[in-house]
Amino acid sequence: MTLDTETKQRISDLVASDKVVVFMKGNRQMPQCGFSATVTQILNQLIPSYATVNVLADPAIREGIKHYSDWPTLPQLYIDGKFVGGCDIVREMFEAGELHALLGVAAPAPKSVVGDAEVKESGAVDAEITLTLTASAKRALAEVQGGEPGVLRLEVSSEFEHALSIDDPAEGDIVVDAAGVKVLLDQESAPRANGVHIDYSAEGGGGFMIDNPNEPAKVRPLTVAGLKSLMESGQPFELFDVRTPEEREIASLPGARLFDAAAAHHISHLDQDTPLVFHCHHGGRSQAAAERFVEQGYRRVYNVIGGIDAWSVSIDATVPRY
C-alpha cells in the first residue's frame, strides 16, 4: 500500500494538532489494547493533557500511519511533530527519564530501592513524597498486622482507584515514612500518591478512607451512615435538598437547605474547597446537581446514595417514607 496524498495530509494535520499526539486503539479514557493502555498510563503520569487518535475509527488512518512513520505497529507517539516510537520505546524512555526531557517535565531523582527481605532504614525513604496516617488508621493497621511481618502498600491506579494491603517489599519500590509508618509505593503509584491522607472509620463494619488531593474532581458517593458521621463530627459542610418544597413538607433531613436559586447563588460565593453535600429522594436528582458544581470547579462534592429514603430505612425511622 502506498500512502495517498489526501491521507498523508490528514495524518500531518493530526500530528500537528497538539504537542503530544498518540495514534492508538481506543482513546485516553478507554484504550482498547494493552499496549495503548501502557502508553496512556505513562503519559497520564507526566502531563495533564494530550491528543489521541483512535485508529479503529478510521481504517485509512490505521494503515496510513504505519507508512507515514515507517513503523509497523501501534500505538505510535509523536511529540512536537516528531515520531518517538511505540510502546516498548516509550516505556524504556520513561524508565530512563528521557521521555520527561522531551515533554519538558522534570525527571525524577534516582530512587534507592528496597531490598528483597526488608525495608532499609537509610537510603530508601523518599522525603519528597508526603503521606498522612491518622491515629485511628495507625491503630487499625496494627490490628490488621497482628504482629505479622509485612509493610503497608498503597497502590494508586491511573483512574485514581486506591488499594491498601500488607505486603513484602519488592525491587523498585519507593518507601515513604508516614510519621513512623513505612509505606510502599510502586513507581507508577508514587507520583499520584503525594499528599494522600489515610484515615479509618469504624462505621459500617470499619474501613480505611483515603483522601487524595491529586485526584481529578468528581462527585463522591456518600452513604447515609457517612452523612450521619459527618453531622456528628462537627466538621463544617453544606447540605442541600434537591427536592420540591412539597416533598420537604413530607420529610426532611436536619440542617438541609432547599436547593433553589438562592441556594445556588449562595454556593457561588463559597470557597471551592467547601464540602458540598446533595440529597434528594433516592439519589438521582442530587447526582445531577452535584455534577453541575464539579463542572464549575468545586472539589469536594458529595451525593447521598439512596437519598432521604435510605436515611429513613437505615438511620432514623421517624423520618416518613413516601
C-alpha positions as CSV (number, residue, x, y, z in Angstrom):
1,M,0.0,0.0,0.0
2,T,1.2,3.5,-0.9
3,L,0.2,6.5,1.2
4,D,-2.1,8.7,-0.9
5,T,-1.8,12.4,-0.8
6,E,-5.1,13.0,1.0
7,T,-4.4,10.6,3.8
8,K,-0.9,11.8,4.2
9,Q,-2.2,15.4,4.6
10,R,-4.8,14.2,7.1
11,I,-2.1,12.5,9.2
12,S,0.2,15.5,9.0
13,D,-2.7,17.7,10.3
14,L,-3.4,15.3,13.2
15,V,0.3,15.2,14.1
16,A,0.4,19.0,14.2
17,S,-2.8,19.3,16.2
18,D,-1.1,19.1,19.6
19,K,2.3,19.0,21.2
20,V,1.7,15.3,22.1
21,V,-0.3,13.0,19.8
22,V,-0.9,9.3,20.3
23,F,-2.2,7.2,17.4
24,M,-3.8,4.2,19.3
25,K,-6.6,1.7,19.5
26,G,-9.3,3.5,21.5
27,N,-8.7,6.7,23.3
28,R,-7.2,8.1,26.5
29,Q,-10.3,7.3,28.6
30,M,-10.8,3.8,27.1
31,P,-7.7,2.2,25.5
32,Q,-8.7,-0.9,23.5
33,C,-5.4,-2.8,23.7
34,G,-2.8,-3.4,26.4
35,F,0.0,-1.6,24.5
36,S,-2.2,1.5,24.1
37,A,-3.2,1.4,27.7
38,T,0.5,1.3,28.8
39,V,1.4,4.4,26.8
40,T,-1.6,6.4,28.1
41,Q,-0.8,5.4,31.7
42,I,2.8,6.6,31.3
43,L,1.7,9.9,29.7
44,N,-1.0,10.4,32.4
45,Q,1.7,10.5,35.0
46,L,3.7,13.2,33.2
47,I,1.3,15.7,31.5
48,P,-2.3,16.8,32.1
49,S,-3.4,16.7,28.5
50,Y,-2.6,15.3,25.1
51,A,-4.3,14.3,21.9
52,T,-5.2,10.8,20.9
53,V,-6.4,9.4,17.6
54,N,-8.5,6.3,17.6
55,V,-7.2,4.4,14.5
56,L,-10.1,1.8,14.9
57,A,-12.5,4.5,13.8
58,D,-10.7,5.2,10.5
59,P,-9.1,2.3,8.5
60,A,-7.3,4.7,6.2
61,I,-5.5,6.3,9.2
62,R,-4.9,3.0,10.8
63,E,-2.9,1.7,7.8
64,G,-1.6,5.1,6.7
65,I,0.1,6.0,9.9
66,K,2.3,2.9,9.6
67,H,3.6,4.1,6.3
68,Y,3.8,7.7,7.4
69,S,6.2,6.8,10.3
70,D,7.7,3.7,8.6
71,W,6.8,1.9,11.8
72,P,4.7,-1.3,11.6
73,T,2.9,-1.4,15.0
74,L,0.5,0.7,17.1
75,P,0.4,2.7,19.3
76,Q,2.6,5.5,18.0
77,L,3.7,8.5,19.9
78,Y,4.5,11.9,18.4
79,I,6.0,14.8,20.3
80,D,6.4,18.3,18.7
81,G,5.6,16.7,15.3
82,K,8.3,14.1,15.5
83,F,7.8,10.4,15.8
84,V,9.1,9.0,19.1
85,G,8.2,5.3,18.9
86,G,5.9,2.6,20.0
87,C,5.0,1.1,23.4
88,D,8.4,-0.6,24.2
89,I,10.4,2.5,23.3
90,V,8.1,4.8,25.2
91,R,8.4,2.6,28.3
92,E,12.2,2.4,28.0
93,M,12.4,6.2,27.6
94,F,10.1,6.8,30.6
95,E,12.2,4.5,32.9
96,A,15.4,6.2,31.8
97,G,14.0,9.7,32.3
98,E,14.4,10.6,28.6
99,L,10.7,11.0,28.0
100,H,10.5,13.6,30.7
101,A,13.0,15.8,28.8
102,L,11.1,15.5,25.6
103,L,7.9,16.6,27.4
104,G,9.6,19.4,29.3
105,V,8.9,18.0,32.7
106,A,11.4,17.3,35.5
107,A,12.8,13.8,35.6
108,P,12.5,12.1,38.9
109,A,15.6,11.9,41.1
110,P,17.2,8.5,41.2
111,K,15.4,6.4,43.8
112,S,17.0,3.9,46.1
113,V,15.2,0.6,46.0
114,V,14.0,-1.7,48.8
115,G,15.9,-4.8,49.5
116,D,14.3,-8.2,48.9
117,A,13.9,-9.1,52.5
118,E,13.5,-5.8,54.5
119,V,12.9,-2.1,54.3
120,K,16.2,-0.4,54.7
121,E,16.3,2.3,57.3
122,S,18.5,4.6,55.2
123,G,18.7,5.5,51.6
124,A,15.3,4.0,50.6
125,V,12.9,6.6,52.1
126,D,11.7,9.3,49.7
127,A,11.4,12.6,51.6
128,E,9.8,14.4,48.7
129,I,6.5,12.4,49.0
130,T,4.4,13.0,52.0
131,L,1.6,10.7,53.3
132,T,-0.5,11.2,56.4
133,L,-2.0,8.4,58.6
134,T,-4.3,9.4,61.3
135,A,-4.0,7.9,64.8
136,S,-7.1,5.8,64.0
137,A,-5.5,4.5,60.8
138,K,-2.3,3.5,62.7
139,R,-4.3,1.6,65.3
140,A,-6.3,-0.2,62.7
141,L,-3.2,-1.1,60.8
142,A,-1.5,-2.5,63.9
143,E,-4.6,-4.7,64.5
144,V,-4.6,-5.9,60.9
145,Q,-0.9,-6.8,61.0
146,G,-1.3,-8.6,64.3
147,G,2.5,-8.8,64.8
148,E,2.9,-10.4,61.4
149,P,5.7,-9.2,59.1
150,G,5.0,-7.0,56.2
151,V,4.7,-3.4,55.3
152,L,1.7,-1.2,54.3
153,R,1.5,-0.9,50.5
154,L,-0.5,1.8,48.8
155,E,-1.4,1.5,45.1
156,V,-3.0,4.3,43.1
157,S,-4.2,3.4,39.5
158,S,-4.3,5.8,36.6
159,E,-8.0,6.2,37.3
160,F,-7.2,7.0,41.0
161,E,-8.6,3.8,42.4
162,H,-6.8,3.1,45.7
163,A,-5.8,-0.2,47.2
164,L,-4.2,-0.8,50.6
165,S,-2.5,-4.1,51.5
166,I,0.1,-5.6,53.8
167,D,2.9,-6.8,51.5
168,D,6.6,-7.6,51.3
169,P,9.0,-5.1,49.7
170,A,9.8,-5.6,46.1
171,E,12.6,-4.4,43.9
172,G,11.9,-0.9,42.6
173,D,9.6,0.1,45.5
174,I,9.7,3.6,46.9
175,V,9.3,3.9,50.6
176,V,7.6,6.8,52.4
177,D,7.9,7.4,56.1
178,A,4.4,8.5,57.2
179,A,5.1,9.5,60.8
180,G,6.8,6.3,61.7
181,V,4.8,4.0,59.4
182,K,6.7,2.8,56.4
183,V,4.5,2.8,53.2
184,L,5.5,1.1,50.0
185,L,4.7,2.7,46.6
186,D,5.4,1.2,43.2
187,Q,7.0,3.5,40.6
188,E,3.6,4.2,38.9
189,S,1.7,4.9,42.1
190,A,4.3,7.3,43.6
191,P,3.6,10.5,41.6
192,R,-0.2,10.0,42.3
193,A,0.2,9.4,46.0
194,N,1.9,12.6,47.2
195,G,-0.2,14.3,49.9
196,V,-2.6,11.3,50.4
197,H,-4.4,11.3,53.7
198,I,-5.4,7.9,55.2
199,D,-8.0,7.6,57.9
200,Y,-10.0,4.8,59.5
201,S,-13.7,4.8,60.4
202,A,-15.4,2.1,62.5
203,E,-18.8,2.9,60.9
204,G,-20.4,0.2,58.8
205,G,-18.1,-2.6,59.9
206,G,-15.0,-0.4,59.6
207,G,-12.8,0.6,56.7
208,F,-9.9,2.8,55.6
209,M,-10.7,6.1,54.0
210,I,-8.3,7.7,51.5
211,D,-8.4,11.3,50.5
212,N,-6.1,12.1,47.5
213,P,-5.6,15.7,46.6
214,N,-4.2,14.7,43.2
215,E,-7.4,13.0,42.1
216,P,-9.4,14.9,39.5
217,A,-12.6,16.4,40.9
218,K,-15.7,14.2,40.7
219,V,-18.9,13.6,42.6
220,R,-18.1,11.4,45.6
221,P,-20.7,8.9,46.9
222,L,-21.7,9.3,50.5
223,T,-23.7,6.7,52.4
224,V,-26.3,7.8,54.9
225,A,-24.1,6.3,57.6
226,G,-21.3,8.5,56.3
227,L,-23.6,11.6,56.3
228,K,-24.6,10.8,59.9
229,S,-20.9,10.6,60.9
230,L,-20.2,13.9,59.1
231,M,-23.0,15.6,61.0
232,E,-21.7,14.2,64.3
233,S,-18.1,15.2,63.6
234,G,-18.8,18.9,63.8
235,Q,-16.8,19.5,60.6
236,P,-18.3,22.3,58.5
237,F,-20.1,21.3,55.4
238,E,-23.1,22.5,53.4
239,L,-26.1,20.2,52.9
240,F,-28.7,20.8,50.2
241,D,-32.0,19.1,49.5
242,V,-32.7,18.7,45.7
243,R,-36.4,18.0,46.0
244,T,-39.6,20.1,45.7
245,P,-40.9,22.2,48.6
246,E,-43.9,19.8,48.7
247,E,-41.6,16.8,49.3
248,R,-39.8,18.7,52.1
249,E,-43.2,19.2,53.8
250,I,-43.4,15.4,54.0
251,A,-39.9,14.6,55.2
252,S,-36.6,16.5,55.7
253,L,-33.1,16.0,57.0
254,P,-31.7,18.1,59.9
255,G,-29.7,21.1,58.6
256,A,-30.6,20.6,54.9
257,R,-31.3,23.6,52.8
258,L,-33.7,23.6,49.9
259,F,-31.7,23.7,46.7
260,D,-33.2,26.7,44.8
261,A,-31.9,29.8,43.0
262,A,-31.0,31.4,46.3
263,A,-29.0,28.3,47.4
264,A,-27.2,28.2,44.0
265,H,-26.3,31.8,44.5
266,H,-25.0,31.1,48.0
267,I,-22.8,28.3,46.7
268,S,-21.3,30.6,44.0
269,H,-19.8,32.7,46.8
270,L,-18.3,29.7,48.8
271,D,-14.7,28.7,48.6
272,Q,-14.4,25.9,46.1
273,D,-12.9,23.6,48.8
274,T,-16.1,23.8,50.8
275,P,-17.7,20.3,51.2
276,L,-21.0,20.3,49.4
277,V,-23.4,17.5,50.1
278,F,-26.6,17.0,48.0
279,H,-29.5,14.7,48.6
280,C,-32.9,14.0,47.1
281,H,-35.5,11.2,47.4
282,H,-33.4,8.3,46.0
283,G,-30.1,10.0,44.8
284,G,-30.8,10.7,41.1
285,R,-31.7,14.4,41.1
286,S,-29.0,15.1,43.7
287,Q,-26.3,13.4,41.5
288,A,-27.2,15.7,38.6
289,A,-27.0,18.8,40.9
290,A,-23.7,17.6,42.3
291,E,-22.2,17.1,38.9
292,R,-23.1,20.7,38.0
293,F,-20.9,22.0,40.7
294,V,-18.0,19.7,40.0
295,E,-18.0,21.1,36.4
296,Q,-17.8,24.6,38.0
297,G,-14.6,23.7,39.8
298,Y,-15.8,22.7,43.3
299,R,-13.5,19.9,44.6
300,R,-15.4,18.3,47.5
301,V,-18.8,17.5,46.2
302,Y,-20.9,14.5,47.6
303,N,-24.1,12.8,46.6
304,V,-26.0,10.9,49.3
305,I,-26.6,7.4,48.0
306,G,-30.2,6.3,48.3
307,G,-31.3,9.8,49.4
308,I,-33.7,10.6,52.2
309,D,-35.4,7.2,51.7
310,A,-32.2,5.4,52.7
311,W,-31.9,7.7,55.7
312,S,-35.4,6.7,56.8
313,V,-34.6,3.0,56.4
314,S,-31.1,2.9,57.9
315,I,-30.7,5.9,60.2
316,D,-34.0,7.4,61.5
317,A,-37.3,5.5,61.1
318,T,-39.2,8.5,62.4
319,V,-38.5,10.3,59.1
320,P,-41.5,9.5,57.0
321,R,-41.1,7.5,53.7
322,Y,-43.2,8.3,50.7
